[in-house]
């Protein structure tokens, strides 16, 4: 019984908004972590990886437009990392400046 509860308890330490449309070819995603589960660096890594994977599934290229990390204040223990991004075709002019 205790082994069945442990995975459930650990998943409660991290949450995601999932990918949310935020405009034409633009999306946002936020990862929430309890401090014992990971810091803003880990939350950022998870968020950017999920966003990149989302664009790859669409046959497009991930291009972040805004990122924001929220560091917990003493006692709150919550960390979050948000990324707003676009999924662009390889031929999109907006990618030319990054090549």
C-alpha positions in Angstrom: 0.0 0.0 0.0 2.8 2.5 0.9 4.5 1.9 -2.5 1.3 2.9 -4.3 1.0 6.1 -2.3 4.6 7.3 -2.8 4.3 8.0 -6.6 1.1 9.8 -6.0 2.7 12.0 -3.3 5.7 12.8 -5.5 3.5 13.9 -8.5 1.8 16.4 -6.2 5.2 18.1 -5.9 5.2 19.1 -9.5 2.5 20.5 -11.8 2.2 21.9 -15.3 -0.3 24.1 -17.1 0.4 22.2 -20.2 0.9 24.0 -23.5 -1.7 26.8 -23.8 -2.3 28.8 -27.1 -1.4 32.4 -26.7 -1.7 33.8 -30.3 -0.8 32.8 -33.8 1.9 30.1 -33.6 2.5 31.3 -30.0 2.1 29.3 -26.8 2.9 29.4 -23.1 3.7 26.7 -20.6 4.4 27.0 -16.9 6.0 24.3 -14.6 5.4 24.5 -10.9 7.7 22.7 -8.5 7.7 22.4 -4.7 11.2 23.4 -3.5 12.1 19.8 -2.4 11.2 18.6 -5.9 13.5 21.0 -7.7 14.6 24.6 -8.2 13.9 27.1 -10.9 16.7 25.7 -13.0 15.1 22.3 -13.0 11.6 23.7 -13.6 13.1 25.7 -16.6 14.7 22.7 -18.0 11.5 20.7 -17.9 9.4 23.6 -19.3 11.8 24.3 -22.2 12.1 20.6 -23.0 8.3 20.2 -23.1 7.9 23.3 -25.3 10.6 22.1 -27.7 9.0 18.6 -27.9 5.6 20.2 -28.6 7.1 22.1 -31.6 8.9 19.1 -32.9 5.6 17.1 -32.8 4.2 19.9 -35.1 7.1 19.6 -37.4 8.3 23.1 -36.4 11.2 24.8 -34.6 11.0 26.0 -31.0 11.8 29.7 -30.5 11.4 31.2 -27.0 10.1 34.7 -26.9 9.9 35.2 -23.1 11.0 33.2 -20.0 10.3 34.0 -16.4 11.4 32.2 -13.2 9.7 32.7 -9.9 12.0 31.9 -6.9 10.2 31.0 -3.7 10.2 33.4 -0.8 11.2 32.0 2.6 8.4 29.7 3.8 6.4 29.4 0.5 8.5 26.7 -1.0 7.1 27.0 -4.5 9.1 27.6 -7.7 7.7 28.1 -11.1 9.2 28.7 -14.6 7.1 30.0 -17.5 8.1 30.1 -21.1 6.2 31.8 -24.0 7.3 30.5 -27.3 6.6 30.2 -31.0 6.6 27.1 -33.2 8.0 28.2 -36.5 8.8 26.6 -39.9 12.5 26.3 -40.7 11.9 28.8 -43.6 10.4 31.5 -41.3 12.2 34.8 -41.5 12.1 35.2 -37.7 14.6 32.3 -37.5 17.1 33.8 -39.9 18.7 36.0 -37.2 19.5 33.0 -35.1 21.4 31.0 -37.8 
